Amino acid sequence: MKTFSFVIFVTLPFWPVAASAQLNVLISGGFSGAYEQLLPEFERTSGIKVTTGSGASQGTGPQTIAAQLARGVPADVVILSREGLSELIAAKRIAAGTDVDLARVPLGVAVRAGTPKPDVSTVEAFKQLLLKAKTIAVPGSTSGIWLMNDLFPRLGIAEKINVKAAARGKDATGMVAAGGADLAVMPISEILHAPGVDFAGSIAPEIQFVQTFSAAVVAGSGDLEGSKRLIEFLSSARASEAIRNSGMEPVAAARQDVIDMLHTLLVVADEVIE
């Protein structure tokens, strides 16, 4: 009797790994919580080492991502608000066609840890809370710009409240934690894991501003493929749990919901035709 041996080859996704592969990332605060959870897995599975710097998505001052790129700070990938990324694209700082949306996050209210959580669920309750506050902290970036230029004037309170714009979201929560502000209004993802503050709730849907955080490869990156791999990883369904844990909604999940809905519609259509 002859004995046959069978060797089964399983094909798995494979990317060549260069031992010295290195990426530089500049990231704003909104997506940082998810990124910090996901980065170790990416480095472990890809063999690519990542050096991370931080900066604001928009605003003024030397620490915005745009200002850092302008003065030559090394960066292969940027992760920031879609509004800030659009400015970088217009300024020709981004490799064409590499921008990808990662997650969305609404605005919420942070109060000092251990203090009573105010009602922020309605427009009127939120408005009265702002009017009673001695000082309100907001980030000096995308969400703070929208609050000061759009929402507060729309509510008719822009001239009646004391707003302090902090350079970064972590500075806004820091002001609240230290007692320098009564509350902060900012992306929920920058509140949930910030020290010294509690999340009071998200603001009402009628006045909500949902930010999209996106990633892109910087024009002139020395490692285009490695940069694309990082963005692909961060935008994959594999990253969804960490993104949700940070208070954001992954765009990958939203894409899957659309796919599932289309599949259901096709099934229903087939049944009707039959």
N, C-alpha and C positions, 0 to 999 in steps of 0.2 A: 504494500500500500504506500502510495506516495503522499508525503506531507507537504502541504503548500503553506507558505508564510505570506501574509498580506501586510503591507505597510500602508497605512492610511495617512495622507498628508492633509492637514487642516490649514486652510489659508486664512491668515489673520492680517488685519491692517498692519503694514510695516513701513516705517520711515527710517532711512539711514540716519544714524546719530553720530554727530561729530563730538569727540570727547571735549573739545574746547569751545563748543557752541555756547554763545552768551548773548542775551538780549537785555536791552535797557528799556524800561517802561516808565512812563509818566502817567499818573492816575490822580483823579480828583476824589474827593471824599465819598461821594454818593455810592460808588460801586466797591469801595475799599473793603467793606466787611465781607462780601462774598469772595472777592479776589484773594484776600488773605487765607480764607478757608480752602480755596481751590489751588492756589499756587504750588504748595508742596506736592500735590498729586501730579500736576503737570511736569514739574521738574523731575520727579521720580520716573514717570513713564516715558518722558521724551529725552531725558539726558541733557536737556538744555538748562543752563543756569540763568536766572533772571535777577537783575539788579533793578530795584524799584525806587523811584522818586515820586514826590507828590507835588500837586499844584492845583490852583483853582481853575474851574472850567472857563469862567469869564471874569470880567472885572478889571480893576486897575492894580498896579503894583508889580514888583519884580518877580513875584512867586506864582503868577498865573502861568498856565501851561504854555500859552502863546508867547509870553515874555521869555520864558526859559528857552523855548525853541529858537526864538529870535536871537538870543545871545549865544547860541551854539551849545546848549546843554545836550549831551548825547541822548538820543531816544530812537528806538525802533518802533515802538507801539505807544499810542496814547489811548487812554480810556477816560471819557469825560461826557458831559451832557451833550445831547445832539445839537443844542444851540451853539455851544462852544466849538464843537467839531465842525459845524457848518462854516464858522468864521475861519477855521484853519484850512478848510477846503478852498474857500474863496481866496485865501492868501497863498495858495499853492504849496502848503506845507504837508499835504497828505498825498500818498501814492494813489493815483486814480483807481477807483473801483474797489478799494480795499475796506471801505467803511461798512461796519455791521452793527446793527442794534442788538444790545445784550439784554436789557431789563428795563422795566418801568417802575416808578415809585411815586406815590402821592405825598402831599405835604401833611405834616402832623405838628403837634405841639409838645414841647418838652418843658417840664417843670422841675424844680429842685427835688432831689430824691427825698422821700419821706413826707413831703408836703401834700395836702389834699389835692386830688386831681380834679380840675375844673371841667365843666360841661363845655365841649367844643363841637357838639354834634349838629348844631343848627347855625345858620348865618347870624341870627340875632345874638345867640349865646356867645359866639366867637367874637362878634363885634363888641359886646359889652365887656368881655374879658380884656380885650385890647385897650379899651377906654379906661378901665380901672387900673391897668398895670402902670407902674412907675417907669419901667424900662422894658423894652422888647428887643430881643436880640434876633438878628437874621444873618445868614451868610452873605458875604459881599459878592457872591457869584450868581449863577443863573436864577435860583429860586428867590434870593433876596432882591435881585433886580426886578423880577416880576412883581413881587409883593409891593415894593416901594413905588414902582412906576405904573402898576396896573390895579392890583386889588385894593390897596389902602385908599387910593384916590376914588376908586369906584364905590367903596363903602362910605365915602364922605368923611373919613377920619384921618387923612394924611397929615393935616395940620394940627390934630388934636392929640397925637400920640408921640411918645419919645422912642424912636427906633435907633438902635445902634447896629451898624453893619460890621460884622467881624470878617477878617480876611478869609477865614475858612470855616466850614461847618463845625469842626471840633473846637474852634475858638468861641463860637456861639454857645455851644453846650457848656463849654468851660466857664463862660460868663454866668450862666444860670447856676451851675454847680457851686460857684464861688460867691453867689449872692449879688453879683453885679447886674443881673437882669432878673425880672420876675418870671419870664418865660422866653422860649425861643420858638420860632415858626420856621420849619425846614423839612427836608426830605426825611421820611420815617426811617430810612436805612441808616441815617447819620445819628438817630436818636437811640435806637433800641439797645445798642451795646456801648453807648457813651457813659463814662464814669460820672457818678454824682447827679444824674438826672433820671427822671421817670417819664415814660411815654403817657401823655394824657389822652391821646386819641387823634384821629385824623379829622381834618376840617371838612365841612359839609360839601357834598358833591356839587352843589350849585356854584361854589366858589373855589373848587379844587383845581389845582395845577399839577398834572401828572407829568413828571419828567421822564425822558428816555435817556438812558446812558448807553453810549456806543463806543466801539473800538475801531481803530484804523492803523494802518502802517504809515509811518512817517516817510515822506519823500526822501530818498537817498539812504534809506536803511541799508546796512551792510548785510543783513540776513533776511531777505524778503520771505523765503520759504519758512524759516523758523518763526517769523513774526505772524505769518498766516496760520501756522499751526497753533500758536497760542490763542489767536482770535477764534479759530475754529473750535478749540477746546472750551473756551469761555462761553461760546454761543450754542454749545451742544446741549442736548437733553440731559447729558451726564452732569452738567453743572446746575441743573434746575433746583435740586434740593438745597444746595448751599445758597443759591440766590434767594429762594423763598425764606430760608432761615434768617437772612439779613434784612427782611422786610420788603423785598422787591418781588415783582412778578416777572419771571423769565420770559423773554420774547420767544424762545424755543418752544415753550409750552403753549403759547398763543398760536404759533404756527401749527403745532400738532392738533390743537382744537379745531382749526380751520380744516386741516386734512381729514380729521375724523368726521366733521360735519359734511364735507363734500362726499366722503365715502358713504355716509348714511343716505344722503340724497340720491346717490347713484343706485344704491340698493333698492330704495323706494321706487325710483323710476323704472328699474328693471322689473319689479314686481307688478307695477301698473301696466307696463307693456305686455307682460305675459298674460 
